[in-house]
Amino acid sequence: MSHHRSCPWGFSIARHLAALAMGAATVLAGCQAAPAPATPSTVSVRTQLRITSPGETGDLEWEDLVNRSLAADVIVLGEEHDDATGHAVQLAVVEDVLKRRAGGTVALEMLERDEQILIDDYVDGIIDAEAFAKATSSTNWAGTGSWTAWYQPIIDATIARDGRIVAANAPRRYVRLARRDGWEALAALPKNRATLATVPPESIDGVYRERFFEIMSPDDHEGVETDTTIIESFFDAQQVWDATMAESVAEAIRAHGPPVILLVGRFHSDHHGGTIRELERRLPDHSILAVSLETGRGEPLEAGQDVPQADIIVFTRPVTP
């Protein structure tokens, strides 16, 4: 998820929340995956993109991004899901960081925790990439052919560098349960199923909540009265994703040590988003680097503009001479 109003977060929230309750939030109408088949970016991301760090003067070089990633325990790469160049940046970061810190972990929002066994089957050669994408319903995850074009290369680059792949997210059926019946329903699940979704210790307030409510509330001119109880239930569901992904990263750190690279929609991480907040709760003694892959599309939200977007911003539109 990103932070723009016109088509929020590269359609991430539309994809996920609409899957929880079709038609429950009409504000999401029209934010769909790009109709054209996904293709790999042709941008040379190590040389053609502008990189900045809020509060610092001047631009950064690619090597600065890599060095700061190498110094961090957790690297959060916040994407817009339909941004081909953003995915090329992710691939390059994985290649360069794991080349120097072999044995790290890449965790993905795009895969759910009960699909970990399918990752293991793929790593062990029991199934091939096509069967893996089909079994996880990932083939068109971010648009037609997006898995093969954007995500599978990252998985293969990780494996080639002796890295581990972690399915970080909560199954949508359990997130739907949390939205419908509250966090108590998740806590009441039998232990073997309750481990698939993490209940947040408390609700997140402040900027993250404000930004979520802004994007989920219709514009005033639309003449639609906002039902805040519905938005509240969706925010509960959103926080289950945040807590589960953060717990998946924390478990990987405890089991194997750093680094862990998390691929996530950038609304979760931009402006000190919910996943960053949950990571800080679980890993108070570990360094976390938040990287925002900024497309520059759409109108920025008003809420949270006084909070830095990320530790590092990579602008995914190439710099023209």
MARMIKOL-419651 format. One record per residue (C-alpha): residue in one letter; x, y, z. Coordinates in steps of 0.25 Angstrom, whole numbers, plus 2048, in hexadecimal, padded with zeros to 3 digits. Layout:
<atoms>
+---------+-----+-----+-----+
! residuo !   u !   v !   w !
+---------+-----+-----+-----+
!       A !   X !   Y !   Z !
...
+---------+-----+-----+-----+
</atoms>
This chain:
<atoms>
+---------+-----+-----+-----+
! residuo !   u !   v !   w !
+---------+-----+-----+-----+
!       M ! 800 ! 800 ! 800 !
!       S ! 805 ! 80E ! 7FD !
!       H ! 800 ! 81B ! 801 !
!       H ! 7F8 ! 822 ! 7F6 !
!       R ! 7EA ! 824 ! 7F5 !
!       S ! 7E7 ! 823 ! 7E6 !
!       C ! 7E9 ! 814 ! 7E5 !
!       P ! 7EE ! 810 ! 7F3 !
!       W ! 7FA ! 809 ! 7F6 !
!       G ! 7FC ! 802 ! 7E8 !
!       F ! 7EE ! 7FC ! 7EA !
!       S ! 7F3 ! 7F4 ! 7F6 !
!       I ! 7E8 ! 7F8 ! 800 !
!       A ! 7DE ! 7F6 ! 7F5 !
!       R ! 7E3 ! 7E8 ! 7F2 !
!       H ! 7E4 ! 7E4 ! 800 !
!       L ! 7D8 ! 7EA ! 807 !
!       A ! 7CF ! 7E8 ! 7FB !
!       A ! 7D2 ! 7D9 ! 7FD !
!       L ! 7CE ! 7DA ! 80B !
!       A ! 7C0 ! 7E1 ! 808 !
!       M ! 7BC ! 7E3 ! 7FA !
!       G ! 7B5 ! 7F1 ! 7F9 !
!       A ! 7B7 ! 7F5 ! 807 !
!       A ! 7BF ! 801 ! 803 !
!       T ! 7BB ! 808 ! 7F7 !
!       V ! 7C6 ! 812 ! 7F8 !
!       L ! 7CF ! 807 ! 7F2 !
!       A ! 7C8 ! 805 ! 7E5 !
!       G ! 7D0 ! 808 ! 7D9 !
!       C ! 7DE ! 804 ! 7DF !
!       Q ! 7E1 ! 7F8 ! 7D7 !
!       A ! 7ED ! 7F1 ! 7D3 !
!       A ! 7F3 ! 7F6 ! 7C6 !
!       P ! 7EC ! 7EF ! 7BA !
!       A ! 7F9 ! 7ED ! 7B2 !
!       P ! 801 ! 7E0 ! 7B5 !
!       A ! 80D ! 7E3 ! 7BF !
!       T ! 81B ! 7E4 ! 7B9 !
!       P ! 828 ! 7E6 ! 7C0 !
!       S ! 82D ! 7F4 ! 7C1 !
!       T ! 838 ! 7F8 ! 7B7 !
!       V ! 83D ! 803 ! 7C0 !
!       S ! 84C ! 802 ! 7C5 !
!       V ! 848 ! 804 ! 7D4 !
!       R ! 856 ! 805 ! 7D9 !
!       T ! 859 ! 811 ! 7D1 !
!       Q ! 84C ! 817 ! 7CB !
!       L ! 844 ! 81A ! 7D8 !
!       R ! 844 ! 826 ! 7E2 !
!       I ! 846 ! 821 ! 7F0 !
!       T ! 844 ! 82B ! 7FC !
!       S ! 844 ! 82A ! 80B !
!       P ! 83A ! 834 ! 812 !
!       G ! 842 ! 83E ! 81A !
!       E ! 84F ! 83C ! 813 !
!       T ! 854 ! 846 ! 808 !
!       G ! 858 ! 840 ! 7FB !
!       D ! 854 ! 833 ! 7F4 !
!       L ! 859 ! 825 ! 7F8 !
!       E ! 860 ! 81C ! 7EE !
!       W ! 85C ! 80D ! 7ED !
!       E ! 868 ! 809 ! 7F5 !
!       D ! 863 ! 811 ! 800 !
!       L ! 856 ! 80A ! 800 !
!       V ! 85D ! 7FD ! 800 !
!       N ! 866 ! 800 ! 80B !
!       R ! 85B ! 805 ! 814 !
!       S ! 853 ! 7F9 ! 811 !
!       L ! 85F ! 7F0 ! 815 !
!       A ! 860 ! 7F8 ! 822 !
!       A ! 851 ! 7F5 ! 825 !
!       D ! 84B ! 7E8 ! 82C !
!       V ! 83E ! 7EA ! 824 !
!       I ! 83C ! 7F1 ! 817 !
!       V ! 82E ! 7F4 ! 813 !
!       L ! 82C ! 7F7 ! 804 !
!       G ! 81F ! 7FE ! 803 !
!       E ! 819 ! 7FC ! 7F5 !
!       E ! 80D ! 800 ! 7EC !
!       H ! 809 ! 7F2 ! 7E8 !
!       D ! 808 ! 7F6 ! 7D9 !
!       D ! 815 ! 7FD ! 7D8 !
!       A ! 81E ! 7F5 ! 7CF !
!       T ! 82A ! 7FE ! 7D2 !
!       G ! 828 ! 7FD ! 7E1 !
!       H ! 829 ! 7EE ! 7E0 !
!       A ! 836 ! 7F0 ! 7D8 !
!       V ! 83B ! 7F8 ! 7E4 !
!       Q ! 837 ! 7ED ! 7EE !
!       L ! 83E ! 7E2 ! 7E5 !
!       A ! 84B ! 7EB ! 7E5 !
!       V ! 84A ! 7ED ! 7F4 !
!       V ! 849 ! 7DE ! 7F6 !
!       E ! 854 ! 7DB ! 7ED !
!       D ! 85E ! 7E5 ! 7F2 !
!       V ! 85A ! 7E3 ! 801 !
!       L ! 85A ! 7D4 ! 801 !
!       K ! 867 ! 7D3 ! 7F8 !
!       R ! 86E ! 7D9 ! 804 !
!       R ! 865 ! 7D3 ! 80F !
!       A ! 862 ! 7C5 ! 80A !
!       G ! 858 ! 7BE ! 812 !
!       G ! 84E ! 7C9 ! 814 !
!       T ! 83F ! 7C8 ! 813 !
!       V ! 835 ! 7CE ! 80A !
!       A ! 827 ! 7CF ! 80F !
!       L ! 81B ! 7D3 ! 807 !
!       E ! 80E ! 7D9 ! 809 !
!       M ! 809 ! 7D2 ! 7FD !
!       L ! 80A ! 7C4 ! 803 !
!       E ! 801 ! 7BF ! 80E !
!       R ! 807 ! 7B7 ! 81A !
!       D ! 7FF ! 7AA ! 817 !
!       E ! 806 ! 7AB ! 809 !
!       Q ! 814 ! 7A9 ! 810 !
!       I ! 814 ! 79A ! 80C !
!       L ! 812 ! 79D ! 7FE !
!       I ! 81F ! 7A6 ! 7FE !
!       D ! 826 ! 79B ! 804 !
!       D ! 821 ! 791 ! 7FA !
!       Y ! 826 ! 79B ! 7EF !
!       V ! 834 ! 79D ! 7F6 !
!       D ! 835 ! 78E ! 7F6 !
!       G ! 831 ! 78C ! 7E8 !
!       I ! 825 ! 784 ! 7EB !
!       I ! 81D ! 78F ! 7E2 !
!       D ! 821 ! 798 ! 7D8 !
!       A ! 81F ! 7A7 ! 7D7 !
!       E ! 812 ! 7A6 ! 7CF !
!       A ! 80C ! 79C ! 7D8 !
!       F ! 810 ! 7A5 ! 7E4 !
!       A ! 809 ! 7B1 ! 7DF !
!       K ! 7FD ! 7A9 ! 7DB !
!       A ! 7FC ! 7A2 ! 7E9 !
!       T ! 7FE ! 7B0 ! 7F0 !
!       S ! 7F4 ! 7B7 ! 7E7 !
!       S ! 7FF ! 7C1 ! 7E4 !
!       T ! 800 ! 7C0 ! 7D5 !
!       N ! 7F9 ! 7CE ! 7D3 !
!       W ! 7FB ! 7D3 ! 7E1 !
!       A ! 7FE ! 7E1 ! 7DD !
!       G ! 7F9 ! 7E0 ! 7CF !
!       T ! 7F9 ! 7D7 ! 7C3 !
!       G ! 806 ! 7CF ! 7C3 !
!       S ! 80C ! 7D7 ! 7CF !
!       W ! 811 ! 7CB ! 7D7 !
!       T ! 81A ! 7C6 ! 7CC !
!       A ! 81F ! 7D4 ! 7C8 !
!       W ! 821 ! 7DB ! 7D6 !
!       Y ! 820 ! 7D2 ! 7E2 !
!       Q ! 826 ! 7C4 ! 7DD !
!       P ! 833 ! 7CA ! 7D9 !
!       I ! 835 ! 7D0 ! 7E7 !
!       I ! 832 ! 7C2 ! 7ED !
!       D ! 83C ! 7BB ! 7E4 !
!       A ! 847 ! 7C6 ! 7E7 !
!       T ! 845 ! 7C3 ! 7F6 !
!       I ! 846 ! 7B4 ! 7F4 !
!       A ! 852 ! 7B5 ! 7EB !
!       R ! 859 ! 7BD ! 7F6 !
!       D ! 856 ! 7B3 ! 801 !
!       G ! 84B ! 7BB ! 807 !
!       R ! 83D ! 7B7 ! 80D !
!       I ! 830 ! 7BB ! 808 !
!       V ! 825 ! 7BE ! 812 !
!       A ! 816 ! 7BF ! 810 !
!       A ! 813 ! 7CB ! 819 !
!       N ! 805 ! 7CE ! 818 !
!       A ! 7F8 ! 7C9 ! 81F !
!       P ! 7EE ! 7C0 ! 817 !
!       R ! 7E3 ! 7C9 ! 811 !
!       R ! 7D8 ! 7C0 ! 818 !
!       Y ! 7DE ! 7C4 ! 825 !
!       V ! 7DF ! 7D2 ! 822 !
!       R ! 7D1 ! 7D2 ! 81E !
!       L ! 7CD ! 7CB ! 82B !
!       A ! 7D4 ! 7D7 ! 832 !
!       R ! 7CC ! 7E1 ! 82A !
!       R ! 7BF ! 7DA ! 82C !
!       D ! 7C0 ! 7D5 ! 83B !
!       G ! 7CB ! 7DD ! 841 !
!       W ! 7D9 ! 7D9 ! 846 !
!       E ! 7D3 ! 7D0 ! 851 !
!       A ! 7CE ! 7C6 ! 846 !
!       L ! 7DD ! 7C4 ! 841 !
!       A ! 7E2 ! 7C3 ! 850 !
!       A ! 7D7 ! 7B8 ! 852 !
!       L ! 7DC ! 7AF ! 846 !
!       P ! 7E3 ! 7A2 ! 84A !
!       K ! 7F2 ! 7A4 ! 84C !
!       N ! 7F6 ! 79D ! 83F !
!       R ! 7EE ! 7A7 ! 837 !
!       A ! 7F0 ! 7B3 ! 840 !
!       T ! 7FE ! 7B3 ! 83C !
!       L ! 7FB ! 7B7 ! 82E !
!       A ! 7F6 ! 7C5 ! 832 !
!       T ! 7FB ! 7CE ! 83C !
!       V ! 7F2 ! 7D6 ! 845 !
!       P ! 7F8 ! 7E4 ! 848 !
!       P ! 7FA ! 7E7 ! 856 !
!       E ! 7F3 ! 7F4 ! 855 !
!       S ! 7ED ! 7FD ! 84A !
!       I ! 7F6 ! 807 ! 843 !
!       D ! 7F2 ! 815 ! 844 !
!       G ! 7F8 ! 822 ! 83F !
!       V ! 7FC ! 825 ! 831 !
!       Y ! 7FB ! 817 ! 82C !
!       R ! 7EC ! 816 ! 830 !
!       E ! 7EA ! 824 ! 82A !
!       R ! 7EF ! 821 ! 81D !
!       F ! 7E7 ! 814 ! 81C !
!       F ! 7DA ! 81B ! 81F !
!       E ! 7DE ! 826 ! 815 !
!       I ! 7DF ! 81C ! 80A !
!       M ! 7D3 ! 814 ! 80E !
!       S ! 7CA ! 820 ! 80F !
!       P ! 7C3 ! 825 ! 803 !
!       D ! 7C6 ! 834 ! 7FE !
!       D ! 7BC ! 83E ! 803 !
!       H ! 7B7 ! 841 ! 7F6 !
!       E ! 7B3 ! 833 ! 7F3 !
!       G ! 7A7 ! 835 ! 7FD !
!       V ! 7AA ! 828 ! 804 !
!       E ! 7A8 ! 827 ! 813 !
!       T ! 7B4 ! 820 ! 819 !
!       D ! 7B0 ! 814 ! 822 !
!       T ! 7BC ! 814 ! 82B !
!       T ! 7B8 ! 807 ! 831 !
!       I ! 7BB ! 800 ! 824 !
!       I ! 7C8 ! 807 ! 822 !
!       E ! 7CC ! 803 ! 831 !
!       S ! 7C9 ! 7F4 ! 82E !
!       F ! 7D2 ! 7F5 ! 821 !
!       F ! 7DD ! 7FC ! 82A !
!       D ! 7DC ! 7F0 ! 833 !
!       A ! 7DF ! 7E7 ! 827 !
!       Q ! 7EA ! 7F0 ! 822 !
!       Q ! 7F1 ! 7EF ! 830 !
!       V ! 7F1 ! 7E0 ! 82F !
!       W ! 7F9 ! 7E0 ! 823 !
!       D ! 803 ! 7EA ! 829 !
!       A ! 804 ! 7E2 ! 836 !
!       T ! 805 ! 7D4 ! 82E !
!       M ! 810 ! 7D9 ! 825 !
!       A ! 818 ! 7E0 ! 830 !
!       E ! 817 ! 7D3 ! 838 !
!       S ! 81C ! 7CB ! 82C !
!       V ! 828 ! 7D4 ! 82B !
!       A ! 82B ! 7D3 ! 83A !
!       E ! 82A ! 7C4 ! 839 !
!       A ! 834 ! 7C3 ! 82E !
!       I ! 83D ! 7CC ! 836 !
!       R ! 83C ! 7C4 ! 842 !
!       A ! 83E ! 7B7 ! 83A !
!       H ! 849 ! 7BB ! 830 !
!       G ! 84E ! 7C9 ! 834 !
!       P ! 84E ! 7D5 ! 82A !
!       P ! 84D ! 7DA ! 820 !
!       V ! 83E ! 7D9 ! 81C !
!       I ! 839 ! 7E0 ! 810 !
!       L ! 82A ! 7E2 ! 810 !
!       L ! 822 ! 7E5 ! 803 !
!       V ! 815 ! 7EC ! 807 !
!       G ! 80B ! 7F6 ! 801 !
!       R ! 811 ! 804 ! 806 !
!       F ! 805 ! 809 ! 80D !
!       H ! 809 ! 7FE ! 818 !
!       S ! 816 ! 805 ! 819 !
!       D ! 816 ! 813 ! 814 !
!       H ! 814 ! 81E ! 81E !
!       H ! 817 ! 815 ! 82A !
!       G ! 80C ! 80C ! 825 !
!       G ! 806 ! 800 ! 82D !
!       T ! 810 ! 7F5 ! 829 !
!       I ! 81C ! 7FE ! 82D !
!       R ! 815 ! 801 ! 83A !
!       E ! 813 ! 7F2 ! 83D !
!       L ! 821 ! 7EF ! 839 !
!       E ! 826 ! 7F9 ! 843 !
!       R ! 81D ! 7F2 ! 84E !
!       R ! 823 ! 7E4 ! 84B !
!       L ! 831 ! 7E8 ! 848 !
!       P ! 835 ! 7F4 ! 851 !
!       D ! 844 ! 7F1 ! 851 !
!       H ! 845 ! 7EF ! 842 !
!       S ! 847 ! 7F9 ! 837 !
!       I ! 83C ! 7FB ! 82D !
!       L ! 83E ! 802 ! 81F !
!       A ! 831 ! 807 ! 818 !
!       V ! 833 ! 809 ! 809 !
!       S ! 827 ! 80F ! 801 !
!       L ! 826 ! 80C ! 7F2 !
!       E ! 820 ! 819 ! 7EE !
!       T ! 819 ! 819 ! 7E0 !
!       G ! 814 ! 828 ! 7E2 !
!       R ! 806 ! 824 ! 7DD !
!       G ! 7F9 ! 82A ! 7E2 !
!       E ! 7F6 ! 834 ! 7ED !
!       P ! 7FD ! 833 ! 7FA !
!       L ! 7F5 ! 831 ! 807 !
!       E ! 7F4 ! 83D ! 810 !
!       A ! 7F6 ! 835 ! 81D !
!       G ! 804 ! 832 ! 821 !
!       Q ! 80B ! 83C ! 818 !
!       D ! 813 ! 841 ! 825 !
!       V ! 818 ! 833 ! 826 !
!       P ! 824 ! 82E ! 81E !
!       Q ! 820 ! 825 ! 813 !
!       A ! 82B ! 81B ! 815 !
!       D ! 83A ! 81A ! 819 !
!       I ! 83D ! 819 ! 80A !
!       I ! 834 ! 81D ! 7FE !
!       V ! 837 ! 817 ! 7F0 !
!       F ! 830 ! 81E ! 7E5 !
!       T ! 82C ! 814 ! 7DB !
!       R ! 82B ! 81D ! 7CF !
!       P ! 838 ! 81E ! 7C8 !
!       V ! 840 ! 82B ! 7C9 !
!       T ! 841 ! 831 ! 7BB !
!       P ! 84E ! 838 ! 7B7 !
+---------+-----+-----+-----+
</atoms>
